[in-house]
Amino acid sequence: CASVAHERLAIVDPLSGNQPLFSHDKSRSLSVNGEIYNHKQLRAGLKDQTPFRTESDCEIIVHLYDEIGVDVASKLDGDFAFVILDENTGELYAARDPIGINSLYMGAGLDGSTWFSSEAKPLVAAGCIDVSVFPPGHYYSSTDGKLVKYYKPSWTDVAAAKQPLDLELVRQTFIDAVEKRLMADVPFGVLLSGGLDSSLVASVIARLRRKRFLEHGVADDLKPTKSFSIGLDGSPDLAAAQTVADFIGTEHYGFTFTVQEGIDALSDVIYHLETYDVTTIRAGTPMFLLARKIKAMGVKMVMSGEGADEIMAGYLY
């Protein structure tokens, strides 16, 4: 017996994109957490041009799987964690994006069953005897029961890094990365600390939205982008964020929290992060408090400068 379940955060096509998503003959069902940025290009390249049931960017996954099988994950440009169930055979296919942006865990049941979840808690509650992190850049097929690494970028070979520094290429790649993430049918905003990384992201978003209005007349792009920051009272980050917001023209919201509010949130932060790592909890606590406030304002998606320090070696550790 096999089944899939899903609780959705709808970013693209919130009205008709409810899950699970199905293949054309409904023999395969898909449960996915993710955004597929190249879904339109992939859809145009399908051999079977039967109309999709939804406008969800993720529906392409199950149809592409129908055509090319286990290689589907390697064709996706996006962040994702998903499971496809073949209703006829009971076979399972699971995959996670190359960087591991979206969480995915797998577990083994006492009866030999295989479980997947975006959090570890349900697997523990289900009595799985072995719970592990599903590795980024891998897929799993129940046909052979193996994890296979599909993401094999050439840049992992240090000896192959011979291209000279091209600052214009870095700049354009960064802009392109921000632009493709503006794919949303719901209100969105940007986290703004006033530092270099988040300020650049916020600035590019503001420019791209103005450009999109001029080229395509999207009325919502006339509205200023909402930006958010949080800190203790008197935090220099709050002042820096406001300075940047004033300069680039965002509709800015700066929030403060007390030390006691941070302490009171710790149990919830640890519960959701599923870790006792001090650095992760320290960074996650104000983010958790800020996310609560952003959600209360009806904003369902935010962009941020997270990840820049990892790429650019921003920290000594």
N, C-alpha and C positions, 0 to 999 in steps of 0.2 A: 504494500500500500504506500502511495506517495501523494503528497499534497503541497501546495504553496499558499502562503498567506502574506498580506502586505498592508502596511499603513502608509498612506501617501502624503508627501509634501508636494503639492502641485505647483510647478513653476511654468511649464509650457503646456498649453491646452488643458487648463484646469477643469473645463466643463465635460469633455468627452474622453479624457485620457485615463479614466479609472483602471485599476489593475485587478487581476492579472490581464495582460495583453495576450492576444491569441494569434496563431498562424491563421491563414485564410480558411483552412478546413477545420480549425479549432482542435487539431490533434496535439498541438504543442501550446503550452502556456508559459508566460514570462512574468517573473516578479523582479523588479529592478529598482535600484536607487541610483540615479545618475542623470547626467545631461550629455547628450551626444551632439557635438558641435557640427559634425559633418553629415548629419542625418539627411539633409536634402540632396547632397551629392550622391550618397549611397543609395537613396531611394531612386534617383534617376538612373542609376546603373544596374538596377535589378532586371533580370530576364523576365520575370513575371510582373507585369505592370497592373495587376489587379488593384483597384483602389484600396487604400488602407481604411480601417474602421475609425481611426482617430487621427488627430493632428499631432499627437505626442511624438516628441523627438526620439523616444525610446522604442516605439513600435518597430522601427527598422531592424532592431536586433533579432527578433524572432523570425522575420522574413528572410533576413540575410543568412541566418542559421539554416533555414530550409534549403538555401541554395548552395552554401559552401561549407556547412558543418562546423567542425571545431575551430576552424581558422577565423571565425567571426570576430573574436576579441581583438585580433591583430589589425583589423580594418577600422576599428572605432577610434575616433578622435574625441576624447571626452574624459569625464570622471565617472566611474561606474562600479557597481557591484551587483551581479544579477545571477539568477538561477532560471534555467529553462527545463521544464518537465515535459517529457513525451507521454501523453495520456495513454497511448496504446501499449507502449513497451515498458513504461515506468522508468526509462532511462533519464538521468539527470546530467545537465551540463551547467557548470558554474564558472564565473570569471570575475577578475578584479582588475581595475585600471592599472597602468604601468607604475604609477607613483604610489598608489595606495591611498588616494585622497578619500575615497569612500570606504568605510570599514566593512569587513566581512570576516566571519569566523566559521569554522567547521568543527563538527563534533562527531564522535562515534558512539552509537547506542549499544546497550548490552546485547541487543538482538542482532548486532551486525549492521544496523541501519546507519546511514550517513545523513547528517543534519547540517544546515547552513543558516546563519542569522547575521544581521548587521550589528548585533550586540551579543556579548558572551552570556549575559544573564539568562535568556530563554533556554540556551543549551544546557546550562547547569540545572535549571528548573526541570528540564525534560529528562534529567538523569543521565546525560551523556558522560561516559567514563573518561573521555579524552577530548578536551576542548583546546583548539589551537587557532592562531591567527592565520587566515588564508593569505598566502604571500602575494604581494603586488606583482603584476605582470605575469600571472599564471592563470591557467584554466584547469578545470577538473572535469573529467568525463567518467561516468559510472561504467561505461563500456569496458574500460580496463582498470578503473579505480586509481588512476595515477594523476598526480599534479604535474603539469607540463609548463615550462617557461616559454611564453610566446614573445616576450619583449626582450629583444637582444640588440640594443642600440650600438652603433659603431663607436660612440664616444666613450664607451667603457674601456676601450683599448687606448691607454695613455700614449703609446707610440704612434697612434694614428692622428694625434692632435697636432697637426702641422699647419692648419690654416691660421694666417696672421690675424691679429685683432682687427675687427671691422665694427667700429662704433655705430655706424649707420645701420648695419645689419642688426646689431643688438637693439637699437632703438626701434626699428620697424617690427622686429619680432615681438618686442614687448607690447607695442601698440596693437598688433594683430591679436596677441593673446588676450588683451583686455577686450577688444572689440567682439571677438567671438563669444565672450561670456556675457554680453549684453542681451543674450537670447532669453527673454522672459516675457510672460504674459501677465505678470502680477507686479504690484508695487515693489521696487527694490531701492537699495541705498548703498552706502559705502562706509566702511569703518575708517575713521580718520584720527590718527594720533598726533599729527603734526610732524612726524618724522619723514624721512626721505621716501621710504617705500610706499606707505599709504598715501602720501601727498601726491606722488607721481601717478598712482592708480586713479585717485580722485580727479586729478587734473585732466588725465586722458579721457576719463568718462565724460566729464563736462564738455570737452572739445568734440568728442565723437557724437554726443547727443545733439549738439548744435549743428554739426555737419549733417547728421541724419535728418534733422528737420529741414534743412535747406535743400537736401537732395530728394527727400521722399515725403516731406510734409507731415511727418508723424506729430500730431498735436501734443501728445504727452511729453515730447522732447522739448517743448517750450518751457515746461515747468522745471524749476531748479532741482538738481539732484539732492536728495536728503543725505546728510552725512552725520555720523554719530561718534562720540568719544565719551570716555568715562575715566574718572580718577578720583583720588582723595582730594578733599578741599584744599585749594592752593596748588594743585599739581601743575608743574610747568607744561606737561603734555596738553592739558586742557587749554591753556593760553595759546600754545603753539598751534593747536588744531583750529582754534577760532581765527587766528591770523591767516592760516592757509584758506579756510573756508571763505573768509571775507575777500581774499584775493581771487579765488577761482569762481566764486559766486554760488556756493552750495547753500542749501537751507539747513543750517547746522543746529544740532542738538547736543549740548554738552551736559553730561550727568555726573553727579558726585555720589560717592558712597562712603560709609564710615568703616573703620576697622572692625567694629562689632558686626556690621552687616556682612562683611567678608567672612568673619568667623562663623556666623550663623548659616552661611551658604555652603560651608565646606562639605557637609554630609551629602548634600544634593550634587555638588560638583564631583565628588569622588564616585558617587553612584552612577552618574551619567558618563564620566570619563573612563570608568572601570580601571583605574590605576591609582597607586599610591606614590607615583613619581613626583617628587617635590617640585621640580621645575615646571612640570606640566600642570600641576594643581595651582601653583602660584600664578602662572599666566592665565589659567582657565577661570579663576574665580572672578576677576573683574569682567571677563568676557561673558561669563554666565549671567552676571547681574545686568550687563548691558543688553544681552540678547532678550532677557525678559522684557525690558522696557521697549526694545525695538518691536518685538512681537505684539505688545499691547497697542502699538501705534498702527498696526495693520500692515507692516512691512514684512514680507515673507522671505526675502533673499537679500544678502549683502555681499559686497565684494570687499577684499582687504589686501593688504600688502604682505600677508603671510606667505612664507616660502622664499622670500627674497634673500634672507640671511643664509639659508641653506645653500642656495645657488651661488651667492656671491661671497661666501665665507665671512659673514658679518659678525660671528662670535668666535672667540678663541677655542671654545670647547666644541 
